[in-house]
Amino acid sequence: MCVCHLIIDTPPHSGAWNMALDEALLEAAVAGAAPVLRWYQWEAATLSLGYFQKSDEWSASPSWSALPAVRRLSGGGAILHHHELTYSCVLPATHPLTNDPYQIYLAIHNAVIDVLCPLGFDVRLRASRFGKDSPAEAFLCFSRGDEMDVVIGTDKVLGSAQRRRRGAVLQHGSLVLRKTEAAPQFPGLFDLAPATDEADLLESLALATAGVLGEPLRSASFEETILERARQLHDEKYINLDWSRANPLA
């Protein structure tokens, strides 16, 4: 089994830095670097737009137009990142899971389920799509439904999205811990079941999810080349919400 570099990235960062760092990791994977599993959080309630979404939908809503916003490299609907744990999984093209995108969802989501179930969280894969009358293209990701979602009852608590580049894969995922004031209609784990120690939960989730990607190798920091590239992407790309329109091939 290959090695998977596991990084629990603290303290929380801005949306632009989080997305810039994830793209820097993807670029390294394209060049053949080993898999990386990064867990992180956000320093303030932040809206991330999916790659193809229009920014005017964000600015038109009084519920979140005053929040900081960033555009993700991955697709899907917008996410209000606040009281949550976020992961990014970056795999080189040589990793066996990249042959089938659904296998990456299954591997990571099932690892999360295996951690949460013994703690009393009644989580499962949704296993069926929303019906034809559901808001499949709703602006917010957590209003959409996919069989790969992790749910408690009918409430989505974990959703993920991917971006592929020359065979390498970046997968983002958001595990909601508590509902945010900006979108109170989406409860989190601790709203739906007894709370547990957040630090212990993060450690368990990180080890379990990294373990399905390779032999976990715990890292304390990123290589300077990754950080240097992330700083460049932050300053030249991710502080601009509409970077995807400026460079549609990015």
N, C-alpha and C positions, 0 to 999 in steps of 0.2 A: 504493500500500500504506500502511496506517496505521502509526503509531508504536507500538512495544511498549517500555514501560519495563522495563529489565532491572536487577535488583538482586541482587548476590551479598552476602547478609546475614551478616556476620561481626561478632563472634565467635558461637559457638553460644549458643542460648537455652534456657530452660525450655520444657517442653511447653505449659504454660498460655499463655505469652507467644507462642509460635509460632502456636498456634491462634487466639488473640485477634487477632493481627496479620493473619492470613489472612482472618478474618471482616471486619475493618475494611476491607481491600482489596475484598472482595466487596461490601460496602455502597457503597463508592465507585463500583464498576462498575455497580451497580443505578442509581445516580444519573447514569450516563453517562460516567464517567471512562475514560481510555484503558486498553488492556490492560496488565497487569503480569505479568512472569515473575520470580518470586523463588526463588532457590536458598539453602538454609540447612541448618544442622545442629542437633544437640541437645546440651545441656551435660552430660547424664547419660543412661544407658540408661533409656528411658521407654516405657511401654506406652500407645498411643493406641487407644481403643475406637472402633469405628464408631458412627455416630449411633444406630442402633437396638439395639445390643448391651446386654445386662444387665451391670451392674457386679459382680454376685455371681460371675460366671464368672471375673473377674479375681482377686477375693479368695480364691477357692477353690483356686487353684493355688499350691503352694509354689515353683514355678519363677520366678514373677514377681510374687507378691503383695507382696513387700517393695519393689518398684520404684515410683517415682513414676508416676502414671497421669493421663491426660487424655482427654476425649471430643472426637472430631473433629466438625466440621460435616458432613463427607462420610460416606457409608455404607461398607459392606464390613466385612471382618473386622478384628480387632485386629492392630496392628503393633508389634513390638518395635524401636523406633528406637534404634540405637546406632552401629555403624560403618557409616554410610551417608551419602548425599547426598539431600536431600529437596527437591522443588520444589513450588511452588504456582503455578498458572496461573489468572489471573482475567481474564475477558472480559466486556465489556458486551454487552447483547442485540443491539446493532447489528453485532457482529463476525460475518463470514460463517460461521465455524466453529461458531457456536452453533446453527445450523439443524439440525445432526446431531451428537449427542453423540459418536458413534463417530469422527467425523472429527478431534475434538480428541485422542482417544487415539492415533489413527493418526499424526497430524502430529507429536506430541511423541515418541512411542515410536520412530517411524522416524528422527527426527532423532537420538535417542540411539544407535540402532543404527548410523547413518551415521558417528557419531563413534567408536564402540567397535570396529567391524570392522577399520578400518585399523590399530588398535593391537594386533591379534592376539586380540581377544575374539570367540569364535565365537557371537555372539548372533543371535537371530531372534525374530520373533513366534511365540507358541505355535501359533496358527492353528487350534486345535481345543480344545474344552472337555474337561475330565476326563470319564472314563466315568461311567456311572450309579452305580457303586459307590464313587466317590471322595467324600471329605468336603467336598461342595460348600458346606455351611454350617458348616465347621470354625471354631472360635473364632478361630484365627490366620489372617490374610489369606494368608500365604505357604504355608499348607496347602491353600488353594483354588486352582482353576485357571480361567482364562478365555482365550479366543483372543487377547485383546489383551495378555496378559502378555509381557514380554521374558524369554527363557530362554536358558540355556546347557545344551544337552542337554535334560534334563527339569527342571532346577533353575531356579526363578523368581528372577530378580535385579531385576526392576522390575515393580511393580504400581501401579495408579492407581485413584482413585475420584473421583466428582463430587458436587457439590451445585448445584442450579439454584435461582435465586431471581428471579422476575419476568423471566425470559429471560436474565439474566446467569448466568455459570457460574464456579464455583470447582472446579478439578481439583487434587487432591493426588497426588503420586507419590513412592515410596521406591525408591531405587537402592542396593541393599546392596553394600557394598565388602568387608566381612569378616563372618564369622559372629559372633554375639554369644554370650557364655557363657550367657545366659539362654535361648537357643534355638539350640543348636549344630547342630540338624538342618537349618538353612537356610544353606548356604554363600553367600558373596558373590563378586563379580567376582574379587577377588584371591586367593580360595581356589581358584578354578577355572581361572585363567589367570595368565600372568605379570603382576606388578604394574607400574604405571606411576606417574609423579609425580602425586600427588593434586591438587595445586594447579593444574597444567596441565590435568588432566582436567576439573576443575570449570570452569575458564575456557572450555574448548572446548565442554563440554556446555551451559553457560549461553548462549553466543553462538549455537550451533546451534539450540537450542530456542526462544530468543527470535526468531530469524530466521524461523521458520515461522509465527509469529503476527503479525509486522509488522516494520518497520524497527527493528532494535535501537537503543535509546537508553540508554546506560549511565548509571545513576544511582548516586550515592554514599550517598544517605540517603532517608528517607521524609519526606513533608510533615508538618508538626507536627500538622495536623488528623487525619491518619491515626494518628499515634502517640498523640494524646490519646484518640481513640476506642478504640484498642487497649488502653490502660491501663484505661479504663472497663470494657471487656469482660473483661479479665483479672481485675479485682477483683470484678466483680459476677456473672460467669458461669463462666469457665473454671477457676477454682480449686475449683469444685464439680463433682465427677465426674458427678453425676446431673442436670445442668442441663437436659437434654432432657426429663426427666420433670416437672421443675418448670414448664417452659414448652414444651409439645409443639409449638407453632407456630414455635419459634425456628429 
